[in-house]
Amino acid sequence: MIESAAYEIIKKEGYEEGMRQGIQQGIQQGIQRGLLEEAREMVLEALEERFGLLPRSIISRIKSIEEREILRTLLRLAIRVKDLEEFKSHLDRLEG
């Protein structure tokens, strides 16, 4: 009986710890997704401000990028390049 009660306490503590870790991991993943989405939108906004309406192909390519460092580089390029063709050329190199 004593062993059974101790086992139940340990099992409950393990379950609670697992739940806490799972919640924390979910929060971190949500934050990362939010940061990625914000970075994508910043790149698109900079391009639209400079070059007007963007081709769907560029929009979909940027929205598919999953690395913040690449998006950060693209934002800098969106500010510096002379035209959309130059941006596409850099995008091709970064993706490939």
TIRO-567538 format. One record per residue: x, y, z of N, C-alpha, C, CB in turn; residue number from 1. Coordinates in pm, 1 decimal, always signed. Glycine has a CB too. Layout:
BEGIN
> X / Y / Z / X / Y / Z / X / Y / Z / X / Y / Z / NUM
...
This chain:
BEGIN
> +82.1 / -119.3 / +0.0 / +0.0 / +0.0 / +0.0 / +86.8 / +126.0 / +0.0 / -93.5 / -0.4 / +120.6 / 1
> +193.1 / +129.1 / +83.0 / +281.4 / +244.8 / +88.6 / +352.2 / +262.2 / -44.6 / +383.5 / +230.2 / +202.7 / 2
> +400.8 / +152.3 / -102.3 / +467.6 / +160.2 / -231.3 / +372.9 / +213.4 / -338.4 / +521.8 / +23.1 / -271.7 / 3
> +250.0 / +172.7 / -333.0 / +152.5 / +216.2 / -431.5 / +127.5 / +367.0 / -421.4 / +21.6 / +139.2 / -413.6 / 4
> +117.4 / +419.2 / -300.6 / +95.3 / +562.5 / -281.5 / +217.0 / +641.9 / -329.0 / +65.4 / +593.6 / -133.2 / 5
> +337.5 / +592.4 / -296.1 / +460.0 / +660.5 / -340.0 / +470.0 / +658.8 / -492.5 / +585.1 / +593.8 / -277.1 / 6
> +436.0 / +547.3 / -551.9 / +439.5 / +537.2 / -698.0 / +343.5 / +637.3 / -761.4 / +404.4 / +394.3 / -743.1 / 7
> +226.4 / +650.2 / -707.6 / +127.3 / +743.5 / -760.9 / +174.4 / +888.8 / -748.9 / -6.1 / +725.7 / -688.0 / 8
> +240.8 / +922.6 / -639.7 / +292.9 / +1058.6 / -621.2 / +401.2 / +1087.3 / -725.7 / +350.0 / +1076.9 / -477.0 / 9
> +493.5 / +992.4 / -742.3 / +601.6 / +1009.0 / -839.5 / +544.1 / +1018.6 / -980.8 / +702.5 / +891.6 / -830.0 / 10
> +447.5 / +934.6 / -1010.2 / +383.8 / +936.4 / -1141.9 / +315.4 / +1070.2 / -1167.6 / +282.2 / +822.2 / -1153.8 / 11
> +246.0 / +1122.3 / -1067.5 / +177.5 / +1251.1 / -1081.8 / +278.2 / +1363.6 / -1102.3 / +90.2 / +1280.1 / -958.4 / 12
> +387.4 / +1363.3 / -1025.2 / +490.3 / +1466.3 / -1040.5 / +553.9 / +1459.7 / -1179.6 / +598.5 / +1450.7 / -931.9 / 13
> +579.5 / +1339.9 / -1227.9 / +636.0 / +1323.8 / -1361.7 / +541.2 / +1375.4 / -1468.8 / +669.1 / +1177.4 / -1388.0 / 14
> +413.6 / +1345.2 / -1452.5 / +312.9 / +1393.0 / -1546.6 / +306.8 / +1545.7 / -1546.5 / +175.2 / +1334.2 / -1512.3 / 15
> +306.2 / +1604.4 / -1428.7 / +299.5 / +1750.9 / -1418.0 / +423.8 / +1816.3 / -1478.7 / +284.3 / +1793.5 / -1270.5 / 16
> +540.2 / +1758.2 / -1454.8 / +663.0 / +1812.1 / -1512.8 / +659.7 / +1801.1 / -1665.3 / +786.2 / +1738.3 / -1456.6 / 17
> +612.7 / +1688.7 / -1714.5 / +599.3 / +1671.3 / -1859.2 / +504.0 / +1772.7 / -1919.5 / +551.6 / +1531.1 / -1891.1 / 18
> +395.2 / +1800.3 / -1850.8 / +299.2 / +1900.3 / -1898.5 / +362.8 / +2038.6 / -1900.9 / +173.3 / +1901.4 / -1809.8 / 19
> +435.5 / +2074.4 / -1795.7 / +502.5 / +2205.1 / -1791.9 / +601.1 / +2219.5 / -1907.0 / +575.2 / +2224.5 / -1657.9 / 20
> +679.7 / +2115.2 / -1929.2 / +777.9 / +2119.7 / -2038.3 / +707.8 / +2129.4 / -2173.8 / +868.8 / +1994.9 / -2034.4 / 21
> +598.8 / +2055.8 / -2190.4 / +524.5 / +2060.1 / -2316.0 / +464.5 / +2197.4 / -2341.8 / +414.8 / +1955.6 / -2315.3 / 22
> +410.0 / +2258.2 / -2238.2 / +353.2 / +2392.4 / -2251.8 / +462.8 / +2491.8 / -2286.7 / +281.1 / +2435.1 / -2122.1 / 23
> +575.5 / +2483.7 / -2218.5 / +687.3 / +2574.6 / -2245.9 / +736.7 / +2558.5 / -2389.1 / +802.6 / +2549.5 / -2147.4 / 24
> +747.7 / +2435.2 / -2434.5 / +793.2 / +2409.5 / -2570.5 / +691.8 / +2465.1 / -2671.0 / +814.7 / +2257.8 / -2593.1 / 25
> +563.9 / +2449.0 / -2644.2 / +461.1 / +2503.1 / -2732.4 / +466.2 / +2655.0 / -2739.9 / +324.2 / +2458.8 / -2685.8 / 26
> +489.4 / +2718.5 / -2626.8 / +500.8 / +2864.4 / -2624.0 / +620.6 / +2908.9 / -2707.4 / +514.1 / +2915.6 / -2478.4 / 27
> +733.9 / +2842.1 / -2690.2 / +854.2 / +2877.5 / -2766.3 / +831.9 / +2860.6 / -2916.4 / +973.2 / +2791.7 / -2721.1 / 28
> +765.5 / +2752.5 / -2955.7 / +738.9 / +2730.9 / -3097.5 / +645.7 / +2838.7 / -3151.5 / +678.2 / +2591.8 / -3120.3 / 29
> +547.0 / +2877.7 / -3073.3 / +456.1 / +2983.8 / -3115.0 / +527.8 / +3116.4 / -3132.1 / +344.0 / +2998.7 / -3014.9 / 30
> +617.6 / +3145.6 / -3040.9 / +695.6 / +3269.3 / -3050.5 / +781.7 / +3266.9 / -3176.5 / +784.2 / +3288.6 / -2924.7 / 31
> +846.4 / +3153.9 / -3202.2 / +931.8 / +3142.3 / -3321.2 / +850.7 / +3161.6 / -3448.5 / +1002.2 / +3005.8 / -3324.1 / 32
> +732.0 / +3098.9 / -3454.7 / +646.8 / +3115.5 / -3572.7 / +607.0 / +3261.0 / -3590.4 / +521.6 / +3027.7 / -3561.8 / 33
> +575.1 / +3327.4 / -3480.6 / +537.2 / +3468.1 / -3486.7 / +651.4 / +3555.9 / -3534.8 / +490.3 / +3515.2 / -3351.2 / 34
> +771.2 / +3528.4 / -3487.3 / +887.6 / +3605.5 / -3530.6 / +918.0 / +3583.4 / -3678.5 / +1009.2 / +3568.6 / -3446.7 / 35
> +902.8 / +3460.3 / -3723.7 / +924.0 / +3431.8 / -3865.4 / +822.1 / +3504.8 / -3951.6 / +916.7 / +3281.3 / -3891.4 / 36
> +696.7 / +3499.7 / -3910.7 / +591.8 / +3566.1 / -3987.7 / +614.5 / +3716.7 / -3991.9 / +453.9 / +3535.1 / -3928.3 / 37
> +654.8 / +3773.4 / -3880.5 / +683.3 / +3917.0 / -3876.9 / +800.3 / +3952.2 / -3968.5 / +713.7 / +3961.8 / -3733.2 / 38
> +903.4 / +3870.6 / -3968.6 / +1019.8 / +3895.4 / -4054.6 / +980.4 / +3886.7 / -4201.5 / +1132.8 / +3794.6 / -4023.8 / 39
> +897.5 / +3787.9 / -4236.6 / +850.6 / +3776.8 / -4375.6 / +774.3 / +3902.1 / -4417.1 / +761.2 / +3652.4 / -4392.9 / 40
> +684.7 / +3946.9 / -4329.9 / +604.0 / +4064.6 / -4360.7 / +690.2 / +4189.6 / -4375.8 / +499.4 / +4086.3 / -4252.0 / 41
> +795.3 / +4200.1 / -4297.8 / +883.8 / +4315.7 / -4309.2 / +956.1 / +4317.0 / -4444.0 / +985.7 / +4316.0 / -4194.7 / 42
> +1000.3 / +4201.1 / -4488.9 / +1067.2 / +4193.2 / -4619.2 / +968.2 / +4233.1 / -4729.4 / +1123.3 / +4048.9 / -4644.5 / 43
> +848.3 / +4176.7 / -4723.6 / +747.9 / +4207.7 / -4826.0 / +708.9 / +4355.2 / -4823.8 / +623.6 / +4120.8 / -4806.1 / 44
> +695.3 / +4410.8 / -4706.1 / +659.0 / +4552.0 / -4694.6 / +768.0 / +4642.8 / -4753.1 / +633.7 / +4588.1 / -4547.7 / 45
> +892.4 / +4610.3 / -4723.9 / +1003.0 / +4690.5 / -4777.9 / +1005.4 / +4681.9 / -4930.5 / +1138.5 / +4643.0 / -4719.5 / 46
> +985.2 / +4563.0 / -4983.4 / +984.1 / +4547.0 / -5129.1 / +867.3 / +4621.9 / -5192.4 / +977.2 / +4398.8 / -5166.1 / 47
> +750.2 / +4610.6 / -5133.2 / +632.5 / +4679.2 / -5187.1 / +648.7 / +4831.1 / -5181.3 / +506.8 / +4637.3 / -5110.1 / 48
> +707.3 / +4879.3 / -5075.1 / +729.4 / +5023.1 / -5062.1 / +823.1 / +5074.1 / -5171.4 / +786.9 / +5056.1 / -4923.7 / 49
> +924.8 / +4996.3 / -5201.6 / +1023.5 / +5039.1 / -5300.8 / +980.6 / +5013.3 / -5444.0 / +1153.4 / +4970.3 / -5275.6 / 50
> +916.4 / +4896.6 / -5468.3 / +894.4 / +4853.9 / -5606.1 / +747.2 / +4837.0 / -5643.9 / +965.6 / +4725.3 / -5629.5 / 51
> +657.3 / +4864.1 / -5553.5 / +514.5 / +4851.3 / -5584.1 / +465.9 / +4707.4 / -5574.9 / +486.1 / +4905.6 / -5722.4 / 52
> +363.6 / +4677.4 / -5651.2 / +301.0 / +4545.4 / -5649.7 / +403.7 / +4437.3 / -5683.4 / +183.1 / +4540.4 / -5749.0 / 53
> +406.7 / +4333.6 / -5601.7 / +505.4 / +4226.7 / -5619.3 / +443.6 / +4107.7 / -5692.4 / +561.6 / +4182.0 / -5482.9 / 54
> +524.2 / +4038.6 / -5772.1 / +475.8 / +3915.1 / -5834.8 / +444.0 / +3809.9 / -5727.9 / +580.8 / +3860.1 / -5935.0 / 55
> +341.9 / +3730.8 / -5753.8 / +304.1 / +3624.1 / -5659.0 / +419.9 / +3528.5 / -5632.4 / +183.7 / +3545.4 / -5712.7 / 56
> +501.6 / +3504.7 / -5732.3 / +613.4 / +3411.4 / -5714.9 / +709.2 / +3460.1 / -5606.5 / +689.1 / +3393.1 / -5847.4 / 57
> +735.8 / +3590.2 / -5603.7 / +824.2 / +3646.2 / -5500.6 / +758.2 / +3634.8 / -5363.6 / +858.6 / +3794.4 / -5531.8 / 58
> +631.4 / +3668.4 / -5357.5 / +557.9 / +3662.5 / -5230.2 / +560.1 / +3520.0 / -5175.6 / +411.1 / +3711.2 / -5248.5 / 59
> +527.5 / +3423.4 / -5258.8 / +522.3 / +3285.0 / -5209.8 / +660.3 / +3234.1 / -5170.8 / +461.7 / +3193.3 / -5315.9 / 60
> +763.5 / +3274.2 / -5243.9 / +898.9 / +3231.4 / -5207.7 / +939.2 / +3286.7 / -5071.4 / +999.7 / +3276.2 / -5314.7 / 61
> +909.2 / +3412.9 / -5047.9 / +944.4 / +3473.7 / -4919.0 / +863.3 / +3411.2 / -4806.5 / +921.5 / +3626.0 / -4922.6 / 62
> +735.6 / +3385.6 / -4831.5 / +650.9 / +3325.9 / -4727.9 / +688.9 / +3182.0 / -4695.3 / +506.8 / +3330.8 / -4770.8 / 63
> +766.0 / +3118.4 / -4781.3 / +806.2 / +2980.4 / -4754.1 / +939.0 / +2970.3 / -4679.0 / +815.9 / +2904.0 / -4883.6 / 64
> +1006.1 / +3081.3 / -4660.1 / +1137.1 / +3079.5 / -4592.5 / +1117.7 / +3058.0 / -4443.2 / +1215.1 / +3211.7 / -4618.3 / 65
> +1193.6 / +2965.4 / -4387.3 / +1180.4 / +2925.3 / -4247.0 / +1299.3 / +2965.1 / -4159.9 / +1161.4 / +2777.2 / -4239.0 / 66
> +1391.1 / +3047.2 / -4212.0 / +1509.8 / +3085.3 / -4135.1 / +1515.1 / +3236.8 / -4119.8 / +1638.9 / +3033.3 / -4203.4 / 67
> +1520.7 / +3282.7 / -3994.9 / +1522.2 / +3427.1 / -3968.3 / +1645.1 / +3496.4 / -4024.6 / +1514.8 / +3452.0 / -3819.9 / 68
> +1758.4 / +3430.2 / -4025.0 / +1880.0 / +3492.9 / -4077.1 / +1867.5 / +3521.3 / -4226.2 / +2001.7 / +3403.8 / -4050.7 / 69
> +1807.3 / +3429.8 / -4299.2 / +1786.3 / +3453.9 / -4442.5 / +1690.5 / +3570.9 / -4460.6 / +1731.0 / +3326.6 / -4513.2 / 70
> +1585.1 / +3574.9 / -4381.0 / +1489.3 / +3685.5 / -4390.3 / +1554.1 / +3818.0 / -4352.9 / +1368.5 / +3659.3 / -4300.1 / 71
> +1641.5 / +3816.6 / -4254.6 / +1713.6 / +3938.4 / -4215.9 / +1800.8 / +3986.8 / -4332.1 / +1800.8 / +3912.9 / -4089.4 / 72
> +1868.9 / +3894.3 / -4396.9 / +1951.5 / +3928.8 / -4513.1 / +1865.0 / +3984.8 / -4625.8 / +2029.9 / +3805.4 / -4562.4 / 73
> +1750.3 / +3922.3 / -4648.2 / +1660.5 / +3969.5 / -4753.9 / +1606.2 / +4108.9 / -4723.8 / +1544.7 / +3871.8 / -4772.1 / 74
> +1580.5 / +4138.4 / -4598.2 / +1533.7 / +4272.0 / -4562.5 / +1640.0 / +4376.0 / -4596.2 / +1497.5 / +4278.9 / -4413.0 / 75
> +1763.0 / +4346.3 / -4561.2 / +1872.0 / +4438.5 / -4594.5 / +1884.7 / +4456.1 / -4745.5 / +2004.8 / +4387.9 / -4536.2 / 76
> +1872.3 / +4346.5 / -4818.3 / +1879.7 / +4354.2 / -4964.1 / +1763.3 / +4434.0 / -5021.3 / +1881.6 / +4214.0 / -5024.7 / 77
> +1645.1 / +4414.7 / -4965.3 / +1527.0 / +4487.3 / -5013.9 / +1546.9 / +4637.7 / -5001.8 / +1401.5 / +4444.6 / -4936.2 / 78
> +1621.9 / +4678.2 / -4904.7 / +1649.2 / +4820.8 / -4883.2 / +1757.3 / +4870.9 / -4979.2 / +1692.3 / +4845.9 / -4737.3 / 79
> +1852.6 / +4784.9 / -5013.9 / +1972.5 / +4828.8 / -5087.0 / +1970.3 / +4807.3 / -5238.3 / +2089.6 / +4758.7 / -5032.1 / 80
> +1900.4 / +4706.6 / -5287.0 / +1910.9 / +4673.9 / -5429.5 / +1852.2 / +4784.7 / -5516.6 / +1840.0 / +4541.2 / -5459.0 / 81
> +1897.1 / +4788.6 / -5642.2 / +1849.7 / +4894.7 / -5731.9 / +1714.9 / +4862.6 / -5794.1 / +1951.1 / +4919.1 / -5841.4 / 82
> +1684.5 / +4731.7 / -5811.0 / +1555.5 / +4695.3 / -5869.5 / +1515.7 / +4554.5 / -5825.1 / +1561.2 / +4703.7 / -6024.2 / 83
> +1394.0 / +4515.6 / -5862.5 / +1341.3 / +4386.3 / -5821.1 / +1417.8 / +4270.0 / -5884.5 / +1194.2 / +4376.8 / -5856.7 / 84
> +1469.3 / +4290.2 / -6003.8 / +1548.3 / +4184.9 / -6068.8 / +1674.8 / +4154.2 / -5989.4 / +1585.1 / +4226.2 / -6212.2 / 85
> +1738.6 / +4256.1 / -5938.2 / +1857.9 / +4233.5 / -5856.1 / +1819.9 / +4157.8 / -5729.1 / +1926.7 / +4368.1 / -5820.7 / 86
> +1706.7 / +4193.9 / -5669.7 / +1659.7 / +4122.9 / -5550.5 / +1634.4 / +3975.3 / -5582.5 / +1530.8 / +4188.7 / -5495.6 / 87
> +1568.1 / +3947.8 / -5696.0 / +1541.2 / +3809.2 / -5735.9 / +1671.1 / +3731.1 / -5751.3 / +1461.4 / +3805.3 / -5867.4 / 88
> +1770.8 / +3794.2 / -5807.8 / +1899.4 / +3728.3 / -5826.4 / +1960.4 / +3688.0 / -5692.0 / +1995.5 / +3820.1 / -5902.8 / 89
> +1955.3 / +3778.8 / -5595.7 / +2006.3 / +3747.0 / -5461.2 / +1921.7 / +3637.7 / -5396.6 / +2007.3 / +3873.5 / -5371.5 / 90
> +1791.2 / +3645.0 / -5413.8 / +1701.5 / +3543.3 / -5357.7 / +1733.6 / +3405.7 / -5414.3 / +1554.6 / +3579.1 / -5386.2 / 91
> +1758.1 / +3398.9 / -5543.4 / +1795.4 / +3271.4 / -5607.0 / +1920.9 / +3213.0 / -5542.9 / +1818.0 / +3291.0 / -5758.5 / 92
> +2020.3 / +3299.3 / -5521.5 / +2145.6 / +3252.3 / -5461.5 / +2126.2 / +3207.6 / -5316.6 / +2251.5 / +3362.3 / -5467.8 / 93
> +2045.9 / +3280.0 / -5242.5 / +2024.1 / +3244.6 / -5101.9 / +1945.9 / +3115.5 / -5086.8 / +1951.4 / +3356.5 / -5030.5 / 94
> +1852.8 / +3091.0 / -5175.7 / +1770.9 / +2970.1 / -5167.2 / +1842.4 / +2847.8 / -5222.4 / +1640.9 / +2990.3 / -5241.3 / 95
> +1930.4 / +2869.9 / -5317.2 / +1990.2 / +2755.9 / -5386.6 / +2122.7 / +2720.5 / -5336.3 / +2000.2 / +2781.4 / -5528.9 / 96
